[in-house]
Amino acid sequence: MTTSITRVDWDDPDAARLRAAQQAELRDRYGEDDIGHEMTGDEIADVVLVRVDGEAVATGALRDLGDDPTYDAVPPGTGELKRMYVLPEHRGRGYSRLVLSELENLAAASHGWRRLILETGVLQPEAIGLYLRAGYLPIENYGEYVGVADSRCFAKDLVPTPRAPRPGERPTVTITRTHWSDPVAAALRFAMWLDIEVRYPEIVARTPGGFEADDPAQGVGALTTLLAWVDGHPVACATLRAAREGYPAGSGELKKVWVDEAARGSGAARALLEAVEDDARARGLTSVVLQTGIRQPEAVTLYLSAGYRPVLPFFDFTGDALSLWMAKDV
C-alpha cells in the first residue's frame, strides 16, 4: 500500500469531490447546509490531499483570514483549518492526523502563522476528539459561528509557551467519601460557583435563586461525594450522580469536580477521578459521562489525559454554545 500527501489547487477534481462528500455528510448529520458551505478558494492558502494507491481518501485546507472584518477579534498571525475530511471507509487509519500535521507544518513554515483555529460541531465527537488529542483547546465561537449553539471552536498555538516547572515534590493526597450535603463539600462547590460567575456570567445570570437554589437541585440523584485532602486541608471535591433521562444506559455522571487553585498540580483532581471511577464500577455502572465547558481548557486537558473522549450530547443542548460532552468506559 502506497500513501502520499501532496499540495493541490482548490479546484483539483479529487479535492472538490471530497469536499462535496463532506458537505453531504454534514447535511445528513445536522439537517441543513454547513455555515459557509459556499466558500470559494479565494482565501485558501493551501490544500493537501492524501492518496492511497492512487485513490484520494482525505483532504484539508488552510484559510488565510487576511483583512476579513468578520475576524477582527482573531489575533494577527492566525490561520484557519477548513474542510478536513476522510472518506468513511478509510477512517481509523491515521489519515486525518497526517493531514493535520501537514497543514500545521505549512501554516508555520510557509505562512509564518503562530496559531490555528477551527470550527466543528457537537454532532461530530470523533472530530472533537481528533483535535483535542492533537493539542487543540476550546475557545469562544468566533466570526460567523458566534452564537451558533451546535458549533464548537478550537485553537492551537503552533509554538506553545513552555510551562515553568513546579518547585518541590508532589504532596500526598487523601480521598474520603461523604455525602452531597456535607458542609465541607458544599463550601468547595460554592468556591466553584464563584469561579463560574467569572468564567460563565451568562449562565449565572439565568440561574434563578443563584447557588442557594441551584446547588440542591444539582445534588438530586447524587450517589457519592468525594473530598481530596492535602496536609489535613480539604482542597477538592467531586460527585458521582445517577444518570438522568436520556443518558447512556449503564452510565453515571461526574459532577462538580473542583480543585482549589492553590492545590492545582497536586494530583488531587486525578485522584478524585480514579476514586469516582472505582465507585462507578462498584455500583455496576459501565461508563462515566460528564459535561464541561469551553472556558475550562485545564479541565478538558485533564479529562482527555484520564481517558475520557468526546461523545454526542446526552441531553438537549438547544441554545447551549458553551458545553462539551465526554465519556469513559469503566
N, C-alpha and C positions, 0 to 999 in steps of 0.2 A: 504494500500500500504506500503510495507516494502522496505526501501532504506538502502543499506550498501555500505561502501567503504573499500576496503582491498588492501594490498600489494600482488602482484603476481609476478611470474617469467616472464621474457621477452617472453619466448616461451609458456606461458599459451595460450591455444587454443582460449579462448574468446578475450584476448588482441590482439592476432595475427589477428583474424577475424576483429576486429575494425580497426586495423592499415591498413589492406587491403582495407577496405571500405573507409578510409580516403584518401589513395593514389588514388583510383579510382575517388573520388570526385575531388581531385586536378587535375588529368589529364583532367577531364571534364571542369574545370574552365580555366586552363592555356594551354591546348592543348599539354602538354608534361609531362614527369615524373618530380616529385619533385626532387630538388637537394638533394642528399643523400638518395634517396628512397631505396637504397640497404643496408642501415645501419643495422648492426647486433647488438646483445645485448652485445658485448664485453665491451663497455664503459658505459653501462647503470647501474646506481646506484640503481634506484628504478622504479618500475612500479606500478601504482594504477589502480583499476578497480571499477567502480560504478555498482552495480546490483540493479534492481528494481523488486521486486517479483521474484528474481532469474535470471532475464534476464540481461545480460551485456549490458549496454547502453552508457557508457562513459569511457574513459581512458586517461592517460597521463603518461609521464616518465621524469626522471631526468638523465641527462648525465653528467658524470664526465669528464671534459675536460683534466685532467691529464697532461701529458707531450706532448700532440699533438702539434707539431710545427706550425700547421695552426693557433693556437690560442695563439701564443706568446704575442700578443698585449693585450690580455684579462688579467685583474688584477688577482693575486692569490686570492683564496677563492671564485671563481666564478663558479657556475654550470649553466647548460643549460636546459631549458624546451624543451621537444620534444614530438611529436606525441599526442598533445592534440586533442581529438575528441569526439563528441557526436553524436549519431545516429540522423538523421534529425527529425524523428517523436518524439524525446524526447527533442528537443531544447526548450529553453524558460522556463525551469523548475528549473534552478539553478544548474544543474549538472556540468557545466563547472566551475563555481565558487567553487563548492565543491571539484572538482579535483585540481584546482589551489591552494586552501587553504591548502589541504592536502600535496601537493608537496612542498609548501613553508615551512610548518612546518617540513617536513622531511629534507629539504635542510639545515635548521638552526639547528635543534635538533640532527639529525643523522649524518650529514656530516660537520657541523660547517661552512658551506658556508655563506658568508656575502652578496652575490649578486647573482641574477639570471638574465640570458639573454635569449633571444629567437628571432626567426625569423618567420615572417608570410608574407603574400603577399598583394599587393594593391587590388586584386580582392576578398579579404576576409574582408570587412569592419566590419562585425559582430565580427570577431576575434580581429581586432584592437580595436574596442570599448570595448570588454571584458578586454583586457589588460590595456587600458588607465583607465578604471573605477577602476581597481584593483591596480592602483598606478604605473604601468609601464610607462616609458617615452622613447621617441625615442632616439636612439643612431646611430652612424655611423655603416654601414654594416660591419660585422666582418667575419673573417675566409673565408669560401668558398663563402660567399654572397657578398664580396666586388665587387662593380661594377655591381651587378645584379639589373637592373632597376625596376623589379617588386617585389623585396624583400624589406621588411622593418624590422628593428631590434629594439628591446626594451630592457630595463633593469629596475630592481627594487632593491634598497638596502633593505635587509631584516631587518636591524637595522638602520633606517634612522637617519640622523643627525638633532637634533631639531633646529628649527629656533629661533633666538633671537627675542623677541617682539619688535615692532616698538615703539619708545617713542612718547608721545604726542597724541593728538586727530587727527582724520582724517580731513583734510581741506575740505572746501566747493568747490565743482566742478561745474562750469558753462559751459553749452553747447551752442554753437552758430552755425548757419548754414551759409555756404558761398558757393563758387564755386571752382572748381579744381585749377584755375589759381591764386587764392588769394595768395599774396606773403608770408603771414604767413603760410599757409598750405604748400606751396612749400618749405619753409625753414625747416619745420618739416620733410617733405618727404626726403629732402636732408640729414638731420641727420640720417634718417632711412637708406638711401643709404650708408652712411659711415659705419654704423653698418653691413650692408650686405657685404661690402668689407672685413670686418674682419671675419664674420661667413661663407660666401659663396664666397670666392675669385674666384672659378672656374666659378661661374655664372657671376660675374662682368667681368671676362676676356673674356667671349664670348658674351658680350653685346656691339655691335658696337655703338660708339659715347657716351658711358657712360651715366651718369644721364641726360645730356642735351638732348640726343636723346631719351632715354627710357621714361622719365617722361611724355612728351606729348603723347606718344603712349599709355601709361597706362591710361591716362585720357580720352581717346576716349570712349564715352558712359557713362561718369560719370553723375549720376542723382543728387546727392547731396554730398557735402563735409562738414564734421562737425569738429569743433575745441573744445577742452576742455581747460578751463582756471582755474588757481588757483592763487588767490591773484592778479588778473589782468595780469597774465603772461600766454601765450599760452604754454601748456605742452604736448598736444596730438592731434592726428588727425585720421580721418577715412573717407572712402568714400564708398558710395553705387553706384555700377556700373551696368548698364543694362547687362542682360545675353547675352552671345555671342553664336555663333553657336554650337550646341551640348549640351548646358547646360540644366538642367532640366526645363521643362515647368513651367512657373509661378515664376521662381526664379530671384533674383537679387544677385549680387556678392559683398561681403565685401572685400574691398581692402585698402591697405596702412594704416593698423592700427599701429600706432606708439605712444609710450609714452616716454617722456624724462626720462632718468634714475633717475633723482632727484625726479620725481613725481610718480615713481612706488610704488604701495601700497596705493596710494591716493584715489583709486576708479575711476580714470579718465577713464581707459580702459573699465570698466564695464558700466559706464555712457554712453560712446560712443556707445557700443554695443546696449544698450537699445534704444538709440536715432535712430540708424540706423534701428533697427527692427521696431520702430514706423513709420519711413519714408517708409519702405518697405510695411507695412500694409496699410498706407495711399495711396500708389500708386497701391493698389490692388494685390500686389505680395503675394505669398503663402509660399515662403521659401527664406532663405538667405543661399548662399553657399560660401565657402571660400577655399583657398589653403594656407597652411602654410608649414613650413619646419622642418625637424627632428632636427635641431640645435637650435630650439627655444622652449625648454620644458616649459618655462613660458607662452608662447602663447598657446601651446597645453593645458596646465592646465587651463588657463583662459577660452578658448572656451568650454572645456568639462564641467567646472563648470557652464557655462552660458547656457547649454542645447544643445550644438552642438554635433553631433555624426558623426563618420567616415562613409563615403559613397564611392561608386565606383568613380574612376577618371571621371571627366566630360569634360576632353579634352585629347588629345593624350599625353601619358606620355612616349613615346619612348625615351630612353636614360636618363630619369629623375629618379635618385635613391635618391632624397632628399625631395620630396614633400609628404604631406598628404592632403587629401581632407575631408572636413566636411560640414555638413548642419544642418539647424534648421528650422522646420516649424514655421511660424509666423502667 
